[in-house]
Amino acid sequence: MAYEIKRFPHNGTIDADGHVLEPADLWEHYLPQKYKQRALRIKVDNEGYEYLEIDGRPSHRSRRGSLGLLGAMGDKDQRPRPERRYADRMPFGACDMTQRLSLLEQENLDKALLYPTLGLLWEAELQDPELSLAYATAYNRWIADFCRDSGGRLVPIAQLTLLDPQGSASELERAVRDGCKGAWVNPFNHHKVPHGSPVHDVLYAKCQELNVPLAIHPTFTPHDKPAQGIFDLPSEAVLYASMMWLRSIVQQAFISYISMGTLDRFPSLKLGILEAGSGWIGAMLDRLDAVDTALHRRKVKLSATQYFRRQCFVSGDPDETVAPHTIDKVGADCFMWASDYPHPDHPHTWVDDLTAYVEPLSPQTRAKVLGDNVRRIYQLEG
């Protein structure tokens, strides 16, 4: 079934994690001249299948022919085929500002925070800090331009890389001046230094100084298969395992901010978890608190739950059924929701799902989850 536009019944709602499908030639246009020969590109092989080229080499993490499926939310047939081309399969509003504003109107959404699609794919295969920062900067310049005339309804979020913390801190300052309201990093890094390490403090200091939220967003990872080195998974098990593998990597990245004292060093840093679900957060915080109590090994000032309530946030998926019943217990000021539009790994029925998601919430908590928390954390007007 193709994506069906439906109107959400609650006013004042903000999508905390929607996506664009970037123009295929974005990096050729927005990279400095010295990097243009190494631009991220979409090419076609001898059999007619599209593939992603990263720094002059074919991607080995994204399947050939799969780029035309990146906006296939609601499509039953998601088999790669030569005729399924990226530019020909753009869903409504995925790469057109006017269409995206129309989509917000039709779905009764006030605003949408926007994240990339092709931008989620390349860093798993690129270990050059200089080129990584250049790729991220090119995207940030484009997304700021894309959102500029939207009247604040389309909110650009900057992509950063932990391969170059100092460069990312400088890029964040530039991107905020250009209109970006937040930033994100992927849940891994090639130098294998945990996210919470002081090695990255120059970036976190800049986020705190600018009062700009920083979130972890799942991306492709350098691992060819989930649980690599633990199991040899058959093909039919890879999809489910991949979804949980990505979530576990996000969890480990997030935990390092607590265990390595980042949130002590930067008590005003606003730290988020996106597109990894939210129903698990209460159980994880309970377990971390219990380990602290039982083993007496806490080396930081507060409990995991206290840190989370003080300065963290998480986006819930509309298809979650357990998460709504944990929100008030964990902390209603810390939750928001996200559609993931137009990506195919979330249901196209998000309007109906979100309506059910917020139904058991009190009016005050519902308003926080649907929009008020995003407005406060990202300092959005209106």
C-alpha positions, 0 to 999 in steps of 0.5 A: 500500500502506498503512503496515504496522507491523513490528518492528525487530530491534535494541534500543535504537533511537531515531528522530532525526526523527519527526513529529506531525500537529498538531491543526488548532486548535493555534494558536487554543488556544495563541496569546496572545489578541492573535494569535488572529485571525491564527492558523494555520488549516485552512479549506475552499473553495467546492469542498470542498478544504481549504487552509491559512490563514496570518495571514488569507490562503490559503497559496500554497505548499501545494496546496489539498486536499493537507493530507489527504496529509501523513500518507500514508506508504505510500499509493499514491494521493496525489491531492488530493480534497475528501474527503481531510481532514486530521483524518480522515486521521491515521495511527496515533500521529500526534496521539495520545500513547498511540497513539504510545507503542504504535507505539514498542512495536510497532516496538521503538523506545526513543524518538522525537524529534518535529518538526512537520508544519503547522509546516514550512509556514508560515514560507515565507509569513510575514515578520512576526518577532513573529507568527513567534515567536508561532506557534513558541512556540504549537507548542512549548508544545503539543509539550511538553504532548503529550510530557509524560506519555510517560516520556521516550520522546517527545522534544519539539524546539522550533521557532525562527525566525531572523527574531527571534534574540533572541526565539528565544533567550528562547523556547529558554530557556523551552522547555527549562524546559518539557521540550524537548531540542533546537531546529531552524530552517528552511534559509532566512530572509526577511532573506537573512542567512546562518545563520552570520552574527553577526547570529544569535549571540545564539541560538547563544550561548544554545544553547551555554550551555544545551548544547542541539543546534540542527538545520537541518530542511527546510521549504517555502521562499519560492521558488514553484519549484525553481531559480527564475530558472535553469530553467523546469521542466516539471511532470513535473520539479518533484518530483525538482528540489524534493527536490534543491533543498531539500537544496542549501538545507540544504547552503548554510545548513550551510556558512555556519556553517563559512565565517562562523566560527560554529563558531569563535565557539561551539566547543561548539555542537552543530549538526545536519542533518536530513532531507536525507540523509547520503551526500553529507556526506563528498564535500562535506567533502572538497571544502571541505577541498580548496579550502582546500588549493588556494586558501589562503583559509581564514579559520577555524581548522579544516578543514570535516572537523575542525569536522564531527567536533568538533561536528556531526551528520547524520541518515541516511535508511533508504533510503540505500544508499551512506551506510552505507559512508561513516560510519566514514570521516567519523566514526561519532560524527556519524551517526544515522537518522530515519524521517520517519514519517508523511510520504509522501515517505519509503518506508513500508518503513523497518524493512526499509530500516534493517535493511539500512542497518546490516547492514554496520556494525560492532557498535560503529558500529551502536549509535552510529547507531541510538541512542547518538549521539542519547542523547549529543548530546541528553542523553537518559536510558535 
